[in-house]
Amino acid sequence: MTHTNSSTLSHKGKHLTYEERCQISILVHENYSNRHIAKSIERAPQTINNEIKRGTIRQIRRQKQGGKVYTYTYQVYDPKLAQSRYEDLRKNSGRRPKWVDSTDFIDWADQKMLEDGWSPDTVVGFANRYNLFANELIPCTTTLYHWIDSGIMRTKNIDLLEKLSRKIKNPSQKVRRNKRVLGTSIEERPQSIDTRETFGHWEIDTVIGNKTKSEPVLLTLVERQTRFEVILKIDGKDAESVDKAVTNLKERAGDQFEYIFKSITSDNGSEFSGLHEGLSEVLDVYFTHPYASWERGTSENQHKFIRRFIPKGNSMSDLTQRDCLRIQQWMNDYPRKILGYQTPHEVFTKAFKKARQEEGLVSA
């Protein structure tokens, strides 16, 4: 058998076919060398060598002679067996998708996102922080979003409120000067508060339902370092209601108030006009510039969580203080990426204890 100008280039990257395996079988049976077989079918010698090893099977032959049975073994290349083994290997080739082995994680993640309202990033971060599953079973945040987009999860994009509502804001807005001055400007607030280095510095704001004048509203306070939230229902968006709520908060905190509250930052709304007069003797009060909501960015982000339970335009008349506490507890038990996937409640407790230790009130 003679071939001229033979080359393996045309077969590079292509697998052997069943017809080629039949040719190999014939040539092996005729005792051709592997190199000669390779040249005959224009394949690399190593390809033929590997193929014959994979497709060779041990055969047994028995022969009866003189009343005795003699057993002989021999090796033979079987093209059908070789093709079958090749097809089996192809079925199992390729990388096994991680989600195939991650059913326990997927069930848990769906429960957290659908029932508890967690984000995909919180799910991944919390699972990693507390070693809830083997590392190889926990995807990265990007992969989990891909699983959601691909329909692998029960969770759909419509269930991810933050993903649907996120908007990119223009950061190049100019700060307008205050038309009225209620107290110390945020420009004078110490850098240690801006950088959240110290505990006990709060932002205060209101959340409205519908815009009816007599409608009750929520008064919210969030501790900047720990993101711990306090939610109070008040009678209206006016100074008297805010002052009354703050006074009640001081009474409830008692002797602990000065360790928990060291400063409060609010906007220049008329409802906060009494803060400086009512609190300046026990803590520092700062006021932001008008139309500069980013100066109270912590409150703005916290309000997104509240809106999951109370959409804009919904009346708050039937909202009870127990409802407020339920929302507050959910927010304070929600693991945050910014806190290393700890909850605000955990971090607040540690920070408050540390503040008391520094004052020598409790032992380390």
C-alpha positions as CSV (number, residue, x, y, z in Angstrom):
1,M,0.0,0.0,0.0
2,T,1.7,3.2,-1.2
3,H,0.7,6.8,-0.5
4,T,2.5,9.9,-1.9
5,N,2.5,13.4,-0.4
6,S,0.8,12.1,2.8
7,S,0.3,14.7,5.5
8,T,-1.4,14.8,8.9
9,L,-2.2,18.5,8.6
10,S,-5.6,17.9,7.2
11,H,-6.5,15.7,10.1
12,K,-5.1,18.0,12.9
13,G,-7.7,18.5,15.7
14,K,-10.1,15.8,14.2
15,H,-11.0,12.6,15.9
16,L,-10.7,9.2,14.4
17,T,-13.8,7.9,12.6
18,Y,-15.3,4.4,12.8
19,E,-14.2,3.8,9.2
20,E,-10.7,4.7,10.1
21,R,-10.8,2.3,13.1
22,C,-11.9,-0.5,10.7
23,Q,-8.9,0.3,8.5
24,I,-6.6,0.2,11.6
25,S,-8.1,-3.2,12.5
26,I,-7.3,-4.7,9.1
27,L,-3.8,-3.3,9.1
28,V,-3.1,-4.6,12.7
29,H,-4.4,-8.0,11.7
30,E,-1.9,-7.9,8.8
31,N,0.9,-7.1,11.3
32,Y,1.7,-3.7,10.0
33,S,3.6,-1.5,12.4
34,N,2.0,1.5,14.1
35,R,4.1,3.9,12.2
36,H,3.2,2.2,8.8
37,I,-0.5,2.3,9.8
38,A,-0.2,6.0,10.7
39,K,1.4,6.8,7.3
40,S,-1.3,4.8,5.5
41,I,-4.3,6.7,6.9
42,E,-2.4,10.0,7.3
43,R,-2.4,10.2,11.0
44,A,0.3,10.9,13.6
45,P,2.1,7.7,14.9
46,Q,1.2,8.6,18.5
47,T,-2.5,8.9,17.6
48,I,-2.4,5.3,16.3
49,N,-0.4,4.1,19.2
50,N,-2.9,5.5,21.7
51,E,-5.9,4.3,19.7
52,I,-4.6,0.7,19.6
53,K,-4.0,0.7,23.3
54,R,-7.5,1.9,24.0
55,G,-9.2,-0.5,21.6
56,T,-7.3,-3.7,22.3
57,I,-9.1,-6.4,24.2
58,R,-7.9,-9.7,25.6
59,Q,-9.5,-12.7,24.0
60,I,-9.6,-16.3,25.3
61,R,-9.6,-19.4,23.1
62,R,-10.2,-22.9,24.3
63,Q,-9.1,-26.0,22.3
64,K,-9.9,-29.6,23.2
65,Q,-7.2,-32.1,22.3
66,G,-6.6,-35.6,23.5
67,G,-9.3,-35.4,26.1
68,K,-7.8,-32.2,27.6
69,V,-8.9,-28.6,27.2
70,Y,-6.2,-26.0,26.5
71,T,-6.8,-22.3,27.1
72,Y,-5.0,-19.7,25.1
73,T,-5.2,-15.9,25.5
74,Y,-4.3,-13.3,22.9
75,Q,-4.7,-9.5,22.2
76,V,-6.9,-8.2,19.4
77,Y,-7.8,-4.6,18.4
78,D,-11.6,-4.4,18.1
79,P,-12.9,-1.3,16.1
80,K,-16.4,-1.6,17.6
81,L,-15.1,-1.7,21.2
82,A,-12.8,1.2,20.3
83,Q,-15.7,3.3,18.9
84,S,-17.8,2.5,22.0
85,R,-15.1,3.6,24.4
86,Y,-14.6,6.7,22.4
87,E,-18.3,7.6,22.5
88,D,-18.4,7.0,26.3
89,L,-15.4,9.3,26.8
90,R,-17.1,12.0,24.7
91,K,-20.2,11.9,26.9
92,N,-18.2,12.6,30.0
93,S,-15.8,15.1,28.4
94,G,-16.0,18.8,29.3
95,R,-16.2,20.6,32.5
96,R,-19.0,19.5,34.8
97,P,-21.2,22.6,35.7
98,K,-20.9,23.6,39.3
99,W,-24.7,23.9,39.8
100,V,-25.1,20.2,39.1
101,D,-23.5,19.4,42.5
102,S,-24.8,22.5,44.3
103,T,-28.5,21.6,44.8
104,D,-28.3,22.1,48.6
105,F,-26.8,25.6,48.1
106,I,-29.3,26.5,45.3
107,D,-32.3,25.5,47.6
108,W,-30.9,27.5,50.5
109,A,-30.1,30.5,48.2
110,D,-33.6,30.5,46.7
111,Q,-35.1,30.5,50.2
112,K,-33.0,33.4,51.3
113,M,-33.7,35.5,48.1
114,L,-37.4,34.6,47.8
115,E,-38.5,34.4,51.4
116,D,-36.0,36.6,53.3
117,G,-35.4,39.2,50.5
118,W,-31.6,38.7,50.5
119,S,-29.6,39.9,47.5
120,P,-27.4,37.4,45.5
121,D,-24.2,39.0,46.8
122,T,-25.4,38.7,50.4
123,V,-26.3,35.1,49.9
124,V,-22.8,34.3,48.5
125,G,-20.9,36.4,51.1
126,F,-22.8,35.0,54.1
127,A,-22.4,31.4,52.9
128,N,-18.6,32.0,52.6
129,R,-18.2,33.8,55.8
130,Y,-19.9,31.2,57.9
131,N,-18.8,28.1,55.9
132,L,-22.3,26.9,55.3
133,F,-21.3,24.8,52.3
134,A,-18.1,23.4,50.9
135,N,-16.1,26.0,49.0
136,E,-16.4,24.2,45.7
137,L,-20.2,24.3,46.0
138,I,-20.5,28.1,46.5
139,P,-20.4,30.2,43.3
140,C,-19.1,33.7,43.1
141,T,-21.7,36.5,42.9
142,T,-21.4,36.9,39.1
143,T,-22.0,33.2,38.6
144,L,-25.0,33.2,40.9
145,Y,-26.5,36.1,38.8
146,H,-25.7,34.0,35.7
147,W,-27.6,31.0,37.2
148,I,-30.6,33.3,37.8
149,D,-30.5,34.7,34.3
150,S,-30.2,31.1,32.9
151,G,-33.3,29.8,34.7
152,I,-31.4,27.4,36.9
153,M,-32.8,29.0,40.1
154,R,-36.4,29.5,41.2
155,T,-35.4,33.1,41.8
156,K,-36.0,35.4,38.8
157,N,-34.8,38.9,38.0
158,I,-38.2,40.2,38.9
159,D,-37.6,39.0,42.4
160,L,-34.4,41.1,42.8
161,L,-35.8,44.5,43.7
162,E,-32.4,46.2,43.9
163,K,-31.4,45.0,40.5
164,L,-34.5,46.3,38.8
165,S,-34.6,49.7,40.6
166,R,-30.9,50.5,40.5
167,K,-30.2,53.8,38.7
168,I,-26.9,55.4,38.0
169,K,-26.9,59.0,39.3
170,N,-24.9,61.9,38.1
171,P,-22.3,62.6,40.7
172,S,-21.4,66.0,39.3
173,Q,-24.2,67.9,41.0
174,K,-23.4,71.3,42.5
175,V,-24.0,71.9,46.2
176,R,-26.5,74.6,46.8
177,R,-26.0,77.0,49.6
178,N,-28.4,76.8,52.6
179,K,-31.3,79.3,52.4
180,R,-31.9,78.8,56.1
181,V,-29.5,77.8,58.8
182,L,-30.8,75.5,61.5
183,G,-27.5,74.8,63.1
184,T,-23.9,73.7,62.5
185,S,-23.2,72.9,58.9
186,I,-22.0,69.4,57.8
187,E,-18.9,71.2,56.5
188,E,-17.8,71.5,60.2
189,R,-18.4,67.8,60.9
190,P,-15.1,66.1,62.0
191,Q,-13.4,63.8,59.5
192,S,-13.6,60.8,61.9
193,I,-17.4,61.0,61.5
194,D,-17.2,61.2,57.7
195,T,-14.9,58.2,57.6
196,R,-17.0,56.2,60.1
197,E,-13.9,55.6,62.3
198,T,-15.9,56.1,65.5
199,F,-19.2,54.8,66.9
200,G,-22.3,56.7,67.9
201,H,-22.8,59.0,64.9
202,W,-26.3,58.9,63.4
203,E,-28.3,60.2,60.5
204,I,-31.9,61.1,61.0
205,D,-34.6,61.4,58.3
206,T,-38.3,60.8,57.5
207,V,-40.0,58.4,55.1
208,I,-43.4,59.4,53.9
209,G,-46.3,57.3,52.6
210,N,-48.7,59.3,50.5
211,K,-48.5,63.1,50.5
212,T,-51.7,63.8,52.5
213,K,-51.0,66.6,55.1
214,S,-52.4,64.6,58.0
215,E,-50.6,61.4,57.1
216,P,-48.3,59.8,59.7
217,V,-44.7,59.3,58.6
218,L,-41.7,57.2,59.7
219,L,-38.8,58.8,61.6
220,T,-35.6,56.8,60.9
221,L,-32.2,56.9,62.6
222,V,-29.2,55.0,61.3
223,E,-25.8,54.6,63.0
224,R,-23.2,55.4,60.4
225,Q,-20.5,52.9,61.3
226,T,-22.7,49.9,62.0
227,R,-25.8,50.6,59.8
228,F,-28.0,49.8,62.8
229,E,-31.5,51.2,62.1
230,V,-34.2,52.6,64.4
231,I,-37.7,53.1,63.0
232,L,-40.4,55.1,64.7
233,K,-43.9,56.0,63.5
234,I,-44.8,59.6,64.3
235,D,-48.0,61.6,63.8
236,G,-46.7,63.8,60.9
237,K,-43.8,65.4,59.2
238,D,-43.6,68.4,61.5
239,A,-41.2,69.6,64.2
240,E,-43.5,68.9,67.1
241,S,-43.8,65.2,66.1
242,V,-40.1,64.8,65.6
243,D,-39.2,66.5,68.9
244,K,-41.6,64.3,70.8
245,A,-40.2,61.1,69.3
246,V,-36.6,62.2,70.0
247,T,-37.5,63.0,73.6
248,N,-39.1,59.6,74.0
249,L,-36.0,58.0,72.5
250,K,-33.8,59.8,75.1
251,E,-36.0,58.6,77.9
252,R,-35.9,55.0,76.7
253,A,-32.1,55.0,76.3
254,G,-31.7,56.5,79.8
255,D,-28.1,56.6,81.1
256,Q,-26.9,54.8,77.9
257,F,-28.0,57.6,75.6
258,E,-24.6,59.5,75.8
259,Y,-22.7,56.3,74.8
260,I,-25.0,55.5,71.9
261,F,-25.6,59.0,70.5
262,K,-22.6,61.3,70.1
263,S,-23.8,63.2,67.0
264,I,-26.8,63.4,64.6
265,T,-26.9,64.7,61.1
266,S,-30.1,65.8,59.4
267,D,-31.2,67.8,56.4
268,N,-32.6,71.3,56.6
269,G,-36.3,70.3,56.6
270,S,-38.5,72.3,58.9
271,E,-39.4,69.1,60.8
272,F,-35.8,69.1,62.2
273,S,-35.8,72.7,63.3
274,G,-35.9,71.8,66.9
275,L,-33.0,69.3,66.9
276,H,-30.3,71.9,67.6
277,E,-32.1,73.4,70.5
278,G,-33.3,70.1,72.0
279,L,-30.1,68.1,71.6
280,S,-27.1,70.4,71.3
281,E,-26.4,70.2,75.1
282,V,-25.9,66.4,75.0
283,L,-24.6,65.7,71.5
284,D,-23.4,67.4,68.3
285,V,-26.0,68.2,65.6
286,Y,-25.1,68.8,62.0
287,F,-27.2,69.9,59.0
288,T,-26.6,69.0,55.3
289,H,-26.9,71.3,52.3
290,P,-30.2,71.6,50.6
291,Y,-30.8,69.1,47.7
292,A,-27.8,67.1,48.7
293,S,-29.2,63.7,49.6
294,W,-25.8,62.1,49.0
295,E,-24.6,63.8,52.2
296,R,-26.9,61.5,54.1
297,G,-26.1,58.5,51.9
298,T,-26.5,55.9,54.6
299,S,-30.1,57.0,55.2
300,E,-30.8,57.0,51.5
301,N,-29.6,53.4,51.2
302,Q,-31.5,52.3,54.3
303,H,-34.7,53.7,52.9
304,K,-34.4,51.3,49.9
305,F,-34.9,48.5,52.4
306,I,-37.9,50.1,54.0
307,R,-39.5,50.6,50.5
308,R,-39.5,46.8,50.1
309,F,-42.2,46.7,52.7
310,I,-43.8,50.1,52.2
311,P,-43.8,51.2,48.5
312,K,-44.1,54.9,47.7
313,G,-47.6,56.3,47.8
314,N,-48.9,53.7,50.2
315,S,-50.7,55.1,53.3
316,M,-49.0,54.5,56.7
317,S,-52.2,55.0,58.7
318,D,-52.7,51.3,59.4
319,L,-49.0,50.7,60.1
320,T,-48.4,49.7,63.7
321,Q,-45.3,50.1,65.8
322,R,-45.1,46.3,65.8
323,D,-44.9,46.5,62.0
324,C,-42.1,49.1,62.3
325,L,-40.2,46.8,64.7
326,R,-40.6,43.9,62.3
327,I,-39.1,46.0,59.5
328,Q,-36.4,47.3,61.8
329,Q,-35.4,43.8,63.0
330,W,-35.3,42.5,59.4
331,M,-32.9,45.3,58.4
332,N,-30.7,44.9,61.5
333,D,-30.5,41.1,60.9
334,Y,-29.6,41.5,57.2
335,P,-25.9,40.6,56.5
336,R,-24.1,43.5,54.8
337,K,-21.2,43.3,52.4
338,I,-19.8,46.5,53.8
339,L,-19.7,44.8,57.2
340,G,-18.0,41.7,56.0
341,Y,-21.4,40.0,55.8
342,Q,-22.0,40.5,59.5
343,T,-25.4,41.9,60.5
344,P,-25.8,45.5,61.8
345,H,-27.1,44.0,65.0
346,E,-23.9,42.0,65.5
347,V,-21.6,45.0,64.7
348,F,-23.6,47.4,66.8
349,T,-23.5,45.2,69.9
350,K,-19.7,44.9,69.6
351,A,-19.2,48.6,69.0
352,F,-21.4,49.6,71.9
353,K,-19.6,47.2,74.2
354,K,-16.3,48.6,73.1
355,A,-17.5,52.2,73.7
356,R,-18.5,51.2,77.3
357,Q,-15.1,49.5,77.9
358,E,-13.3,52.6,76.8
359,E,-15.2,54.5,79.4
360,G,-14.3,51.9,82.0
361,L,-18.0,50.9,82.6
362,V,-17.5,47.3,81.7
363,S,-14.6,44.9,81.8
364,A,-13.0,43.6,78.6
